[in-house]
Amino acid sequence: MHFLDQARVFVRSGDGGAGCVSFRSEKFIEFGGPDGGDGGRGGDVIVECVSDLNTLIDFRYQQHFKGKTGMHGMGKNRAGGKGPPAILKVPVGTQLFDEDQEEPFADLTEVGQTVRVCRGGNGGFGNAYFKTSTNQAPRRANPGEVGEERTLFLRLKLIADAGLVGLPNAGKSTFLSVVSAAKPKIGAYPFTTLHPQLGVVAIDGREFVMADIPGLIEGAHEGIGLGDRFLGHVERCRVILHLVDATGEHAGKDYKTVRTELNAYGGGLTDKREIVALSKIDVVEPDHLKKQVERLRRACGHTPMRLSSATRTNVTEALRAITGIIDADKVAEGIAEAPAWQP
């Protein structure tokens, strides 16, 4: 399945059903009077958050959604039925924007959340509604109210506890494949990862979700390379694992390049807790590794971790450091852990 994190859709609620003009015409009933029923309400347009989706790819093939028109009123005081709603199913983490795309008016972060984006039109009154003591045989009925319409922009921001950032070929996909069951594409060339990947990481009986996004290069905020559009998927992360390639020319400059792009993007990414690690330490000479560690220490302000996904060197330590930050963040937010199940 292809990954799509942005979509534009046109939605319209259903029109209300028309009221009915009808009179009783039954045998032996001399003064029947009006008995036209009201029209039914048009179908709403509802956006629902579901658990079995992780992309907006469905909206590439269908961009128009419309609620059904309410049923018209009928004789014998029978009101029309309500029109069925149009339901748009979206993955967890979807934000809804109007055409200006400035601020989201809804953020669906939990399964089962629903938002009514267009209200169905009211049904028209039948002629029985207009009966009065002075007008006992009205011959008028209202048409149904016209439904609402609007253009929506959907933007998906994956919900993960930890995010992987770094330059292309920094070893992010390899790290994710080692610590989780995810199978991201891995290759010895830049931009192997073309869209975000999620993996569930298990460590010390605990689990958390980690997101890997495509690599950043200098000028990504200006659209160079794959740009910075995928950084939205780490906005919800509690901690960032910043991988720096030990085989690069200058680890300090590589670190600052990525931090510059994070700062240019905004979204509070530079304020998040960060773990800095030097990756691929198994393929560099000890002298060069020592220089890279010192360069990276001067750039980030503290001694970085040394990682090797191939040999699993310090991988467990990195995961424990991530879970420590996640737990501390949850405690600060007052989120209590669910008690362990016992028979």
N, C-alpha and C positions, 0 to 999 in steps of 0.2 A: 504494500500500500504506500502511495506517495504521501509525503508530509506537506501540509499546507497550513500556515498559521495566520493567514489573513484572507478575508472574503468580503464581498460586497453583495448584498441581497436587497431585493425590492419586495415589500410586504404590503398587503392590503386586507383589511378585515371585511367580512361579508356585509352586504346591505340587509337592512331589516325587511321582513316580508310585508306585503301590502295588506291593509285591512279589507274586509269583505262587505259588500252591500247585498244583503239578503233579507227576505221576509218569509215568515211562516206561511205556508200554503197547504195546510193539512185539512182534511175533510172534517166537517162539523166544528171547525174553529173559525168563528166569524171574524174576530179581531185578532189576527195573529201577531202583527207588529214586527219590528226589525229583529233579526237574530244573526246579524253578521259578526263573526269573531275577529279578534285582533290578529295581526301578523306576528310571526316569531322573530326573535332577535337574531341578528346576523352573527356568524362565528367569529370569535376573537382570533388574534394571532399571538401565540404563546411561544416563548423560548424556554426550553427545558434542559437542565444539566443532567447528563447521564454518565454512567461509569464505563460503558463499553466502547467509548470513542477516545482517540488521542490525536485527532487531526481534523481539520475543516475541509478535507478533500471532497466531501459530499456536495459542498456548495459550489464546486467548480462546474458541476454538471446540472445543477438546478439553482437558479438565482431568483425565481419568482415564486412567492407563496401567497395564497389567498384563502381566507376563510369562506365558508359556504354561505350563500344567501339564506335567510330565514324563510320558513315556509309561510305561504300566504294564509290569511284567515279563511274560514269556511262557514257555511250556513250552520244552523242549529247551535249557534254560539260556540263553535269550535275554534279555538285559538291555534295558530300555526306553531309548529315546533321550532326550537332554536337550531340555527345552522351549526354544523360541526366546526370546531376550531381548526386552524392550521397550526401544527406544532413543529417547531424547529428544534431538533435535538443537537446539542453541542457538547463538547468535552468539558471536563472540569478545568477551570482556569480561563474561561472565555470572557472577554470584556465586550460590551456593546457600546457603540458610538453612533451619534447622529452624523449627518453629512459633514459638519465642520471638523469632526475628528479631534476635537480639543480635549474634552473630558468625558470619560465613560459614564453613562447613566446607569449602568448595571455591571456588576462583577460577580460572575457565577463561580464560586469556589467550593461548593458542596453539592454532592449528588442529591438530586431531588429538588433543587431550587428551581423556581419558575418565575418568569417575568412576563406580564402582559404588555406587549409593545404596541398593539392596536386593538381598540375596543370595537366590537361589532355594533352596527347600527341598530337602533331600537325599531321594533315592529310598529306598523301603522295601526291606528284604531279602526275597528269596524263600525258599521252604522249603528249597532246596538249601543255603543258608547255615547253617541250623540242624542239619544232619546231623552226628551224632557216632557214635562206636562203640557207644554205649548207646541212642541214639535215631536209628535208621537210616531211620525213616519219619515225619519231622516233618510235622505238618499245620497249621503256622502260618506266617504271613508278616506282615511289618510294613506298615502304611500309610505313605504318603509324609509327609514333614515339611511342616508348614504354612509357607507363604511369609511374608516380612516385609512390613509396610506402614507408610507414613509420609506426612506432608504436607510438601511442599516449597514454599518461596517462592523464586522466581527474580527476580533483580534485575540489570538490564543497565546497565553503566557503559561507555559508548563509549570506545574507546582512540584518543586523538588526541594529537598532539605539542603543539598550541597550542589555547587556548580563548578565545573572545570573550565578554566580560561587559560589562554596562552597563545603564543604564535603558532602558525601552522607547523606541523611536524614536531610538536613539543612532547608528544607521547600521550595525549589526552585519551584518544580512543583505545590505545593499548592498555592504559591504566583501567579504563572502564570495563574492558573485556576481561581483565584479570580479576577484578574485585566483584563482578556481577555476572549474571547470565546473559547480558546484552551482547549482541554480535555486530558491533559497528564495523564499517569497512575500514581496513587498515592497509596503508600503502606507503612506500618510501618516496612520496612526492607530496608537495603542498596541496592543501584543500581536498584531502581525501574525504573528510567529513563535509557534506553539503547541506545537511539539515540536522537539527538537534536530535540527540539520542538520550533515552532514559534507561537507567538500570537500578535494580533494587540490590542494595549492598547489605550483607549480613556480617556482623562482627560482635563477638562476645554475647550471643543470644539476642542481639538487637538488630533492627533493620531500619534503613533510611533510603531515600530515593536520591540518586545522583544524576545530574544532567550534564551532558557534554555538548558544547556548541561549537560550530565551525571556528577555525582559527582567525585571529585578528592580525592585521598588518598595519603598518603606519599609513595613516590617511583613511582608515576604515570608516570614520565618521563622515567622510566626504564621498563615500560610495566606492572607494578603491577596494579591489578584491571582492569578497562577498558582502562588504559593508558591515554595519553594526546592527542590522535589523534583528538579528537573533539574540542580541543581548537582553531583550525583553524577557527571555526565558530564564534568566538568572536573577531577575528583579525580586522574585519571591523567595530566593534561597536565603538560608540563615548564615551560611558560610561559603566562602569561595576558596577553592584549591587552585592556586596559581602555579602552573608548571612551566619551568624554564629549561630549555634544552641545554644540557651540559656540553654538547658537541658544537654549539654555536660559537661565533667569534667573540662576543662579549656579552656575558650573562646579565650584567648590570644594565646595559643599553636595551637588551631585549625586554627586561622587566619594565623599564621606564616607558618603552613604546606601548606596551599593553595598558599600563596604568594611565597613560595619556589618553588613549582611546576610551577607557572606562570613564575618565573624568569628562571627556567631551560628550559622551552619551548622556551622562546624568543618571537620573532615576535612583540616586542614592547608592550606586554600586561601590563608589569609593569609600563609603562609610561602613560597609559590611566587614565583618570579621574575615580576615584573610590568612590562609596558611600558604607560605611560599616554599616551594620544593624544587630542587635541581634534579631533573630527570635524566635517564640514560647514563647513569654514572658508571655502568659496567662496560662501556665502550670507549672510555677516555683514559688517557694516561694519568697517573697520580699527580704529576706536577701540574698538568693542565687543569685537572679537577680542583686542585688547591687554589689556583688562580681564579677559577670561575666562582668558587665558593666565596672568596674574598670580595670579588667584584659585586656579586649579588648581595652580600652582607652590607656593603656600603650603600647599595642602591635602595634596599628595603628597610634598612635600619636594624636588622637582627639576623642572627645566624639561620640560614635556611636549612630545611631538611634535605637529605640526600636519598633519592629514590631510584629504584630500578624495577620496572614492571616485569622485565624478562626474568630476573633472578629473585623477584619479590623482596628485594632488600628494602627494609623500612616501610613496606606497604602496610603492614598491620599497625605500625606506630602512627602512620598518617591517618588511617581510618579511626583509630582511637582518639586522636586529636580532634578529628571532625565531630565524632559523637559527643565528645566533651563539650565542645562549643554549642552543639545543638541542644544538649541537655540543659546547659546553663542558660541558653536563650529561652527555652520553654519555662524554666523556673522563674526567670525574670518576668515573663508574660503571665505567670500564674496558671500555666497549663499543667494539670496533674496527670501523671502516667496512670493508665488503667491497671488495676491489680491483676496479677497473674492468675490464670484460671487454675483451679484445683478441683479434683474430683471429690 
